[in-house]
């Protein structure tokens, strides 16, 4: 008997790591440092919450179905914001709002692939992308990254078959944190267009990119709508994780196909979250700039404080946005070391085995460090505990 769709994939690393915490207690002297999940722990700023509260109390439409592809005012605001950010022209009808960025990826895959088709994923990969492909009967072609934790165009091209439908990239990257250079994205775009593939670019963490100005030129490319599907999340920018508001930018014909999926799954994005995202775009530029500065300072804290770990044999493989990606010096696999770190040092990290194919030896040497909810003092304490850990 064939496996059920959900049986075809693994347990979410976030769910699994929460199970590790069951029954454990931590002392006041060494409280838990949870660096497992990349999601803001604080609520949205007061003004945004007030706008949402006012809508709940006084706006009838906040409680009703809305357009499948999202509210017109949010789509227009997003298109204008993207046009400014990328120094390009993005139309409102080239955008759609989804119930989180994971759903944006799911709708994209539903619109372009069928059973037995293939999608190229750089590895280490974002685990939910792999899980969704598994559950859809789509074959993942793992693309091991090269120098600087960056994928290589030539290596990807050698993997393409007649069943390949897309290449999915994440920048700034989850789990590695690295920012993909504009020239690299141009190379992948040209590759996808030459082979009639779709290039999926997930920029969930774009608001925390260390570069100023447009991070790439994809939206400036003539006919981008025929090759590119761009994904985004309002969760990180405005702390709207619980409201599930994501976005897609692509051609209108593809959005019509995605609309079938979205109408079947959720009918429409939640109204209150969309109201919050619209208010955020219109009012929170300066506040978001402060959030970005804080994240960049935490990134700097890791880079500046890593030397004692390096002396113990650790390697900083990548860092940026919400993440650092590191290699450990111990003989045991990262999935074993992860639980020892939790019990003996009070540090919860996700092992690289959760971001790599089962037979990939590099995953056994690596960890993701999600530092968005740990300030400079917490980062310093994390680095100290890791340096003191002997395996």
Secondary structure, DSSP 8 states (H G I E B T S, - for coil): ----TGGGS---HHHHHHHHHTT----STT--EE-S--S--S---HHHHHHHHHHHHH-GGGGS---TT--HHHHHHHHHHHHHHHTS---GGGEEEESSHHHHHHHHHHHH--TT-EEEEEES--HHHHHHHHHTT-EEEEEE--GGG---HHHHHTT--TTEEEEEEESS-TTT-----HHHHHHHHHHHHHHT-EEEEE-TTGGG-SS-S-S--GGGSTTGGGTEEEEEEHHHHHT-GGG--EEEE--HHHHHHHHHHHHHHTSS--HHHHHHHHHHHHH-HHHHHHHHHHHHHHHHHHHHH-HHHHHTT-EEEEEETTEEEEE---SS-HHHHHHHHHHHH-EE-EEGGGGS-TT-GGGGGEEEEE-TT--HHHHHHHHHHHHH---
